[in-house]
């Protein structure tokens, strides 16, 4: 999951539950998903090297 955007249904689920609107939701949720993706990349590379 990298950079969630307006056409992603899960983006709208998170937006509705958090009460965010428009640009704030795009900055917040998309930033979080991108940060999680970047953080998990080293773990995937380590797991690939071990397995």
N, CA, C, O and CB atoms as a CASP TS submission, in Angstrom:
PFRMAT TS
TARGET T0000
AUTHOR 0000-0000-0000
METHOD Language model
MODEL 1
PARENT N/A
ATOM      1  N   UNK     1       0.853  -1.166   0.000  1.00  0.00           N
ATOM      2  CA  UNK     1       0.000   0.000   0.000  1.00  0.00           C
ATOM      3  C   UNK     1       0.903   1.235   0.000  1.00  0.00           C
ATOM      4  O   UNK     1       1.557   1.545   0.996  1.00  0.00           O
ATOM      5  CB  UNK     1      -0.973  -0.005   1.227  1.00  0.00           C
ATOM      6  N   UNK     2       0.923   1.915  -1.115  1.00  0.00           N
ATOM      7  CA  UNK     2       1.752   3.106  -1.249  1.00  0.00           C
ATOM      8  C   UNK     2       0.889   4.251  -1.734  1.00  0.00           C
ATOM      9  O   UNK     2       0.125   4.087  -2.685  1.00  0.00           O
ATOM     10  CB  UNK     2       2.937   2.861  -2.215  1.00  0.00           C
ATOM     11  N   UNK     3       0.994   5.377  -1.117  1.00  0.00           N
ATOM     12  CA  UNK     3       0.298   6.611  -1.479  1.00  0.00           C
ATOM     13  C   UNK     3      -1.165   6.364  -1.833  1.00  0.00           C
ATOM     14  O   UNK     3      -1.538   6.344  -3.006  1.00  0.00           O
ATOM     15  CB  UNK     3       1.001   7.279  -2.645  1.00  0.00           C
ATOM     16  N   UNK     4      -1.967   6.183  -0.829  1.00  0.00           N
ATOM     17  CA  UNK     4      -3.404   6.019  -1.007  1.00  0.00           C
ATOM     18  C   UNK     4      -3.989   7.285  -1.624  1.00  0.00           C
ATOM     19  O   UNK     4      -3.587   8.389  -1.258  1.00  0.00           O
ATOM     20  CB  UNK     4      -4.094   5.698   0.342  1.00  0.00           C
ATOM     21  N   UNK     5      -4.920   7.143  -2.541  1.00  0.00           N
ATOM     22  CA  UNK     5      -5.436   8.294  -3.273  1.00  0.00           C
ATOM     23  C   UNK     5      -6.959   8.254  -3.309  1.00  0.00           C
ATOM     24  O   UNK     5      -7.571   7.318  -2.794  1.00  0.00           O
ATOM     25  CB  UNK     5      -4.864   8.330  -4.701  1.00  0.00           C
ATOM     26  N   UNK     6      -7.570   9.268  -3.918  1.00  0.00           N
ATOM     27  CA  UNK     6      -9.024   9.423  -3.925  1.00  0.00           C
ATOM     28  C   UNK     6      -9.779   8.227  -4.511  1.00  0.00           C
ATOM     29  O   UNK     6     -10.895   7.943  -4.074  1.00  0.00           O
ATOM     30  CB  UNK     6      -9.384  10.650  -4.695  1.00  0.00           C
ATOM     31  N   UNK     7      -9.209   7.530  -5.472  1.00  0.00           N
ATOM     32  CA  UNK     7      -9.933   6.415  -6.074  1.00  0.00           C
ATOM     33  C   UNK     7      -9.781   5.115  -5.288  1.00  0.00           C
ATOM     34  O   UNK     7     -10.281   4.075  -5.718  1.00  0.00           O
ATOM     35  CB  UNK     7      -9.461   6.206  -7.488  1.00  0.00           C
ATOM     36  N   UNK     8      -9.108   5.158  -4.160  1.00  0.00           N
ATOM     37  CA  UNK     8      -8.943   4.004  -3.287  1.00  0.00           C
ATOM     38  C   UNK     8     -10.100   3.973  -2.293  1.00  0.00           C
ATOM     39  O   UNK     8     -10.297   4.929  -1.542  1.00  0.00           O
ATOM     40  CB  UNK     8      -7.571   4.052  -2.547  1.00  0.00           C
ATOM     41  N   UNK     9     -10.862   2.891  -2.281  1.00  0.00           N
ATOM     42  CA  UNK     9     -12.027   2.824  -1.390  1.00  0.00           C
ATOM     43  C   UNK     9     -11.630   2.862   0.081  1.00  0.00           C
ATOM     44  O   UNK     9     -12.358   3.426   0.898  1.00  0.00           O
ATOM     45  CB  UNK     9     -12.826   1.559  -1.670  1.00  0.00           C
ATOM     46  N   UNK    10     -10.494   2.275   0.433  1.00  0.00           N
ATOM     47  CA  UNK    10     -10.061   2.294   1.826  1.00  0.00           C
ATOM     48  C   UNK    10      -9.714   3.713   2.269  1.00  0.00           C
ATOM     49  O   UNK    10      -9.873   4.050   3.442  1.00  0.00           O
ATOM     50  CB  UNK    10      -8.857   1.368   2.025  1.00  0.00           C
ATOM     51  N   UNK    11      -9.245   4.538   1.351  1.00  0.00           N
ATOM     52  CA  UNK    11      -8.994   5.954   1.650  1.00  0.00           C
ATOM     53  C   UNK    11     -10.269   6.607   2.149  1.00  0.00           C
ATOM     54  O   UNK    11     -10.237   7.371   3.114  1.00  0.00           O
ATOM     55  CB  UNK    11      -8.459   6.701   0.403  1.00  0.00           C
ATOM     56  N   UNK    12     -11.386   6.318   1.507  1.00  0.00           N
ATOM     57  CA  UNK    12     -12.658   6.927   1.898  1.00  0.00           C
ATOM     58  C   UNK    12     -13.167   6.374   3.218  1.00  0.00           C
ATOM     59  O   UNK    12     -13.796   7.103   3.985  1.00  0.00           O
ATOM     60  CB  UNK    12     -13.700   6.710   0.815  1.00  0.00           C
ATOM     61  N   UNK    13     -12.912   5.114   3.500  1.00  0.00           N
ATOM     62  CA  UNK    13     -13.296   4.538   4.792  1.00  0.00           C
ATOM     63  C   UNK    13     -12.566   5.268   5.917  1.00  0.00           C
ATOM     64  O   UNK    13     -13.182   5.680   6.900  1.00  0.00           O
ATOM     65  CB  UNK    13     -12.982   3.013   4.837  1.00  0.00           C
ATOM     66  N   UNK    14     -11.262   5.425   5.769  1.00  0.00           N
ATOM     67  CA  UNK    14     -10.468   6.117   6.787  1.00  0.00           C
ATOM     68  C   UNK    14     -10.906   7.569   6.902  1.00  0.00           C
ATOM     69  O   UNK    14     -11.013   8.093   8.011  1.00  0.00           O
ATOM     70  CB  UNK    14      -8.964   6.038   6.454  1.00  0.00           C
ATOM     71  N   UNK    15     -11.158   8.224   5.784  1.00  0.00           N
ATOM     72  CA  UNK    15     -11.569   9.625   5.785  1.00  0.00           C
ATOM     73  C   UNK    15     -12.882   9.808   6.530  1.00  0.00           C
ATOM     74  O   UNK    15     -13.013  10.737   7.327  1.00  0.00           O
ATOM     75  CB  UNK    15     -11.702  10.145   4.354  1.00  0.00           C
ATOM     76  N   UNK    16     -13.844   8.948   6.286  1.00  0.00           N
ATOM     77  CA  UNK    16     -15.150   9.065   6.952  1.00  0.00           C
ATOM     78  C   UNK    16     -15.043   8.808   8.460  1.00  0.00           C
ATOM     79  O   UNK    16     -15.667   9.511   9.255  1.00  0.00           O
ATOM     80  CB  UNK    16     -16.152   8.083   6.327  1.00  0.00           C
ATOM     81  N   UNK    17     -14.256   7.806   8.849  1.00  0.00           N
ATOM     82  CA  UNK    17     -14.148   7.477  10.269  1.00  0.00           C
ATOM     83  C   UNK    17     -13.355   8.500  11.061  1.00  0.00           C
ATOM     84  O   UNK    17     -13.618   8.704  12.246  1.00  0.00           O
ATOM     85  CB  UNK    17     -13.518   6.132  10.431  1.00  0.00           C
ATOM     86  N   UNK    18     -12.381   9.150  10.420  1.00  0.00           N
ATOM     87  CA  UNK    18     -11.568  10.132  11.128  1.00  0.00           C
ATOM     88  C   UNK    18     -12.168  11.529  11.081  1.00  0.00           C
ATOM     89  O   UNK    18     -11.777  12.397  11.862  1.00  0.00           O
ATOM     90  CB  UNK    18     -10.178  10.159  10.551  1.00  0.00           C
ATOM     91  N   UNK    19     -13.110  11.756  10.177  1.00  0.00           N
ATOM     92  CA  UNK    19     -13.738  13.064  10.060  1.00  0.00           C
ATOM     93  C   UNK    19     -12.920  14.073   9.278  1.00  0.00           C
ATOM     94  O   UNK    19     -13.248  15.259   9.268  1.00  0.00           O
ATOM     95  CB  UNK    19     -14.010  13.603  11.409  1.00  0.00           C
ATOM     96  N   UNK    20     -11.867  13.625   8.629  1.00  0.00           N
ATOM     97  CA  UNK    20     -11.057  14.521   7.811  1.00  0.00           C
ATOM     98  C   UNK    20     -11.749  14.787   6.486  1.00  0.00           C
ATOM     99  O   UNK    20     -12.578  13.997   6.035  1.00  0.00           O
ATOM    100  CB  UNK    20      -9.659  13.930   7.575  1.00  0.00           C
ATOM    101  N   UNK    21     -11.401  15.907   5.869  1.00  0.00           N
ATOM    102  CA  UNK    21     -11.995  16.252   4.578  1.00  0.00           C
ATOM    103  C   UNK    21     -10.916  16.631   3.575  1.00  0.00           C
ATOM    104  O   UNK    21      -9.917  17.258   3.927  1.00  0.00           O
ATOM    105  CB  UNK    21     -12.998  17.402   4.736  1.00  0.00           C
ATOM    106  N   UNK    22     -11.124  16.249   2.338  1.00  0.00           N
ATOM    107  CA  UNK    22     -10.331  16.689   1.205  1.00  0.00           C
ATOM    108  C   UNK    22      -8.833  16.636   1.358  1.00  0.00           C
ATOM    109  O   UNK    22      -8.246  15.570   1.545  1.00  0.00           O
ATOM    110  CB  UNK    22     -10.694  18.027   0.889  1.00  0.00           C
ATOM    111  N   UNK    23      -8.208  17.824   1.274  1.00  0.00           N
ATOM    112  CA  UNK    23      -6.748  17.915   1.260  1.00  0.00           C
ATOM    113  C   UNK    23      -6.125  17.420   2.559  1.00  0.00           C
ATOM    114  O   UNK    23      -5.054  16.814   2.532  1.00  0.00           O
ATOM    115  CB  UNK    23      -6.320  19.344   1.005  1.00  0.00           C
ATOM    116  N   UNK    24      -6.765  17.662   3.680  1.00  0.00           N
ATOM    117  CA  UNK    24      -6.224  17.192   4.960  1.00  0.00           C
ATOM    118  C   UNK    24      -6.173  15.670   4.993  1.00  0.00           C
ATOM    119  O   UNK    24      -5.200  15.089   5.474  1.00  0.00           O
ATOM    120  CB  UNK    24      -7.072  17.721   6.135  1.00  0.00           C
ATOM    121  N   UNK    25      -7.204  15.034   4.490  1.00  0.00           N
ATOM    122  CA  UNK    25      -7.228  13.567   4.447  1.00  0.00           C
ATOM    123  C   UNK    25      -6.167  13.040   3.489  1.00  0.00           C
ATOM    124  O   UNK    25      -5.500  12.047   3.782  1.00  0.00           O
ATOM    125  CB  UNK    25      -8.620  13.058   4.028  1.00  0.00           C
ATOM    126  N   UNK    26      -6.013  13.697   2.354  1.00  0.00           N
ATOM    127  CA  UNK    26      -5.024  13.262   1.375  1.00  0.00           C
ATOM    128  C   UNK    26      -3.613  13.373   1.940  1.00  0.00           C
ATOM    129  O   UNK    26      -2.811  12.451   1.793  1.00  0.00           O
ATOM    130  CB  UNK    26      -5.145  14.086   0.091  1.00  0.00           C
ATOM    131  N   UNK    27      -3.307  14.494   2.584  1.00  0.00           N
ATOM    132  CA  UNK    27      -1.972  14.667   3.189  1.00  0.00           C
ATOM    133  C   UNK    27      -1.756  13.684   4.328  1.00  0.00           C
ATOM    134  O   UNK    27      -0.699  13.060   4.422  1.00  0.00           O
ATOM    135  CB  UNK    27      -1.791  16.108   3.703  1.00  0.00           C
ATOM    136  N   UNK    28      -2.736  13.545   5.179  1.00  0.00           N
ATOM    137  CA  UNK    28      -2.578  12.694   6.349  1.00  0.00           C
ATOM    138  C   UNK    28      -2.477  11.222   6.024  1.00  0.00           C
ATOM    139  O   UNK    28      -1.472  10.583   6.336  1.00  0.00           O
ATOM    140  CB  UNK    28      -3.707  12.908   7.273  1.00  0.00           C
ATOM    141  N   UNK    29      -3.504  10.678   5.404  1.00  0.00           N
ATOM    142  CA  UNK    29      -3.542   9.239   5.157  1.00  0.00           C
ATOM    143  C   UNK    29      -2.520   8.798   4.128  1.00  0.00           C
ATOM    144  O   UNK    29      -1.880   7.760   4.303  1.00  0.00           O
ATOM    145  CB  UNK    29      -4.914   8.830   4.706  1.00  0.00           C
ATOM    146  N   UNK    30      -2.353   9.563   3.059  1.00  0.00           N
ATOM    147  CA  UNK    30      -1.377   9.188   2.035  1.00  0.00           C
ATOM    148  C   UNK    30       0.043   9.282   2.578  1.00  0.00           C
ATOM    149  O   UNK    30       0.898   8.464   2.240  1.00  0.00           O
ATOM    150  CB  UNK    30      -1.529  10.082   0.795  1.00  0.00           C
ATOM    151  N   UNK    31       0.289  10.271   3.412  1.00  0.00           N
ATOM    152  CA  UNK    31       1.605  10.376   4.039  1.00  0.00           C
ATOM    153  C   UNK    31       1.895   9.211   4.953  1.00  0.00           C
ATOM    154  O   UNK    31       3.011   8.693   4.973  1.00  0.00           O
ATOM    155  CB  UNK    31       1.715  11.660   4.813  1.00  0.00           C
ATOM    156  N   UNK    32       0.895   8.796   5.710  1.00  0.00           N
ATOM    157  CA  UNK    32       1.066   7.664   6.631  1.00  0.00           C
ATOM    158  C   UNK    32       1.322   6.374   5.856  1.00  0.00           C
ATOM    159  O   UNK    32       2.233   5.622   6.202  1.00  0.00           O
ATOM    160  CB  UNK    32      -0.178   7.505   7.532  1.00  0.00           C
ATOM    161  N   UNK    33       0.533   6.106   4.817  1.00  0.00           N
ATOM    162  CA  UNK    33       0.714   4.862   4.065  1.00  0.00           C
ATOM    163  C   UNK    33       2.062   4.833   3.363  1.00  0.00           C
ATOM    164  O   UNK    33       2.687   3.777   3.269  1.00  0.00           O
ATOM    165  CB  UNK    33      -0.408   4.688   3.043  1.00  0.00           C
ATOM    166  N   UNK    34       2.517   5.980   2.869  1.00  0.00           N
ATOM    167  CA  UNK    34       3.822   6.032   2.224  1.00  0.00           C
ATOM    168  C   UNK    34       4.934   5.819   3.237  1.00  0.00           C
ATOM    169  O   UNK    34       5.909   5.128   2.938  1.00  0.00           O
ATOM    170  CB  UNK    34       4.011   7.364   1.506  1.00  0.00           C
ATOM    171  N   UNK    35       4.814   6.393   4.424  1.00  0.00           N
ATOM    172  CA  UNK    35       5.819   6.205   5.472  1.00  0.00           C
ATOM    173  C   UNK    35       5.881   4.745   5.923  1.00  0.00           C
ATOM    174  O   UNK    35       6.967   4.214   6.159  1.00  0.00           O
ATOM    175  CB  UNK    35       5.515   7.115   6.672  1.00  0.00           C
ATOM    176  N   UNK    36       4.736   4.104   6.042  1.00  0.00           N
ATOM    177  CA  UNK    36       4.710   2.688   6.430  1.00  0.00           C
ATOM    178  C   UNK    36       5.364   1.829   5.357  1.00  0.00           C
ATOM    179  O   UNK    36       6.091   0.886   5.668  1.00  0.00           O
ATOM    180  CB  UNK    36       3.262   2.216   6.677  1.00  0.00           C
ATOM    181  N   UNK    37       5.107   2.156   4.096  1.00  0.00           N
ATOM    182  CA  UNK    37       5.719   1.415   2.997  1.00  0.00           C
ATOM    183  C   UNK    37       7.237   1.572   3.036  1.00  0.00           C
ATOM    184  O   UNK    37       7.969   0.591   2.902  1.00  0.00           O
ATOM    185  CB  UNK    37       5.162   1.896   1.641  1.00  0.00           C
ATOM    186  N   UNK    38       7.710   2.806   3.220  1.00  0.00           N
ATOM    187  CA  UNK    38       9.152   3.042   3.275  1.00  0.00           C
ATOM    188  C   UNK    38       9.784   2.334   4.471  1.00  0.00           C
ATOM    189  O   UNK    38      10.900   1.824   4.371  1.00  0.00           O
ATOM    190  CB  UNK    38       9.442   4.541   3.341  1.00  0.00           C
ATOM    191  N   UNK    39       9.085   2.301   5.586  1.00  0.00           N
ATOM    192  CA  UNK    39       9.595   1.632   6.771  1.00  0.00           C
ATOM    193  C   UNK    39       9.626   0.118   6.643  1.00  0.00           C
ATOM    194  O   UNK    39      10.474  -0.542   7.243  1.00  0.00           O
ATOM    195  CB  UNK    39       8.772   2.012   7.952  1.00  0.00           C
ATOM    196  N   UNK    40       8.710  -0.431   5.867  1.00  0.00           N
ATOM    197  CA  UNK    40       8.655  -1.887   5.721  1.00  0.00           C
ATOM    198  C   UNK    40       9.618  -2.405   4.659  1.00  0.00           C
ATOM    199  O   UNK    40       9.934  -3.595   4.642  1.00  0.00           O
ATOM    200  CB  UNK    40       7.245  -2.318   5.378  1.00  0.00           C
ATOM    201  N   UNK    41      10.085  -1.539   3.781  1.00  0.00           N
ATOM    202  CA  UNK    41      10.985  -1.973   2.714  1.00  0.00           C
ATOM    203  C   UNK    41      12.259  -2.635   3.248  1.00  0.00           C
ATOM    204  O   UNK    41      12.622  -3.702   2.752  1.00  0.00           O
ATOM    205  CB  UNK    41      11.354  -0.790   1.843  1.00  0.00           C
ATOM    206  N   UNK    42      12.954  -2.060   4.231  1.00  0.00           N
ATOM    207  CA  UNK    42      14.139  -2.753   4.780  1.00  0.00           C
ATOM    208  C   UNK    42      13.800  -4.110   5.397  1.00  0.00           C
ATOM    209  O   UNK    42      14.588  -5.052   5.305  1.00  0.00           O
ATOM    210  CB  UNK    42      14.811  -1.878   5.832  1.00  0.00           C
ATOM    211  N   UNK    43      12.624  -4.208   6.026  1.00  0.00           N
ATOM    212  CA  UNK    43      12.232  -5.498   6.619  1.00  0.00           C
ATOM    213  C   UNK    43      12.002  -6.557   5.552  1.00  0.00           C
ATOM    214  O   UNK    43      12.345  -7.722   5.749  1.00  0.00           O
ATOM    215  CB  UNK    43      10.966  -5.335   7.464  1.00  0.00           C
ATOM    216  N   UNK    44      11.435  -6.168   4.444  1.00  0.00           N
ATOM    217  CA  UNK    44      11.215  -7.114   3.345  1.00  0.00           C
ATOM    218  C   UNK    44      12.559  -7.552   2.757  1.00  0.00           C
ATOM    219  O   UNK    44      12.741  -8.727   2.439  1.00  0.00           O
ATOM    220  CB  UNK    44      10.320  -6.478   2.241  1.00  0.00           C
ATOM    221  N   UNK    45      13.487  -6.630   2.613  1.00  0.00           N
ATOM    222  CA  UNK    45      14.809  -6.980   2.085  1.00  0.00           C
ATOM    223  C   UNK    45      15.556  -7.912   3.030  1.00  0.00           C
ATOM    224  O   UNK    45      16.226  -8.842   2.581  1.00  0.00           O
ATOM    225  CB  UNK    45      15.636  -5.717   1.840  1.00  0.00           C
ATOM    226  N   UNK    46      15.446  -7.672   4.334  1.00  0.00           N
ATOM    227  CA  UNK    46      16.089  -8.563   5.312  1.00  0.00           C
ATOM    228  C   UNK    46      15.445  -9.935   5.281  1.00  0.00           C
ATOM    229  O   UNK    46      16.140 -10.950   5.308  1.00  0.00           O
ATOM    230  CB  UNK    46      16.006  -7.972   6.733  1.00  0.00           C
ATOM    231  N   UNK    47      14.120  -9.975   5.225  1.00  0.00           N
ATOM    232  CA  UNK    47      13.414 -11.268   5.163  1.00  0.00           C
ATOM    233  C   UNK    47      13.778 -12.009   3.888  1.00  0.00           C
ATOM    234  O   UNK    47      13.921 -13.232   3.905  1.00  0.00           O
ATOM    235  CB  UNK    47      11.883 -11.063   5.238  1.00  0.00           C
ATOM    236  N   UNK    48      13.929 -11.296   2.793  1.00  0.00           N
ATOM    237  CA  UNK    48      14.336 -11.938   1.535  1.00  0.00           C
ATOM    238  C   UNK    48      15.734 -12.509   1.610  1.00  0.00           C
ATOM    239  O   UNK    48      15.998 -13.562   1.030  1.00  0.00           O
ATOM    240  CB  UNK    48      14.257 -10.953   0.392  1.00  0.00           C
ATOM    241  N   UNK    49      16.629 -11.848   2.306  1.00  0.00           N
ATOM    242  CA  UNK    49      17.995 -12.334   2.446  1.00  0.00           C
ATOM    243  C   UNK    49      18.065 -13.560   3.365  1.00  0.00           C
ATOM    244  O   UNK    49      18.868 -14.465   3.140  1.00  0.00           O
ATOM    245  CB  UNK    49      18.893 -11.223   2.983  1.00  0.00           C
ATOM    246  N   UNK    50      17.226 -13.579   4.391  1.00  0.00           N
ATOM    247  CA  UNK    50      17.222 -14.691   5.340  1.00  0.00           C
ATOM    248  C   UNK    50      16.530 -15.913   4.755  1.00  0.00           C
ATOM    249  O   UNK    50      16.995 -17.042   4.915  1.00  0.00           O
ATOM    250  CB  UNK    50      16.539 -14.278   6.640  1.00  0.00           C
ATOM    251  N   UNK    51      15.433 -15.677   4.087  1.00  0.00           N
ATOM    252  CA  UNK    51      14.669 -16.806   3.549  1.00  0.00           C
ATOM    253  C   UNK    51      15.204 -17.152   2.195  1.00  0.00           C
ATOM    254  O   UNK    51      14.708 -18.078   1.554  1.00  0.00           O
ATOM    255  CB  UNK    51      13.164 -16.491   3.471  1.00  0.00           C
TER
END
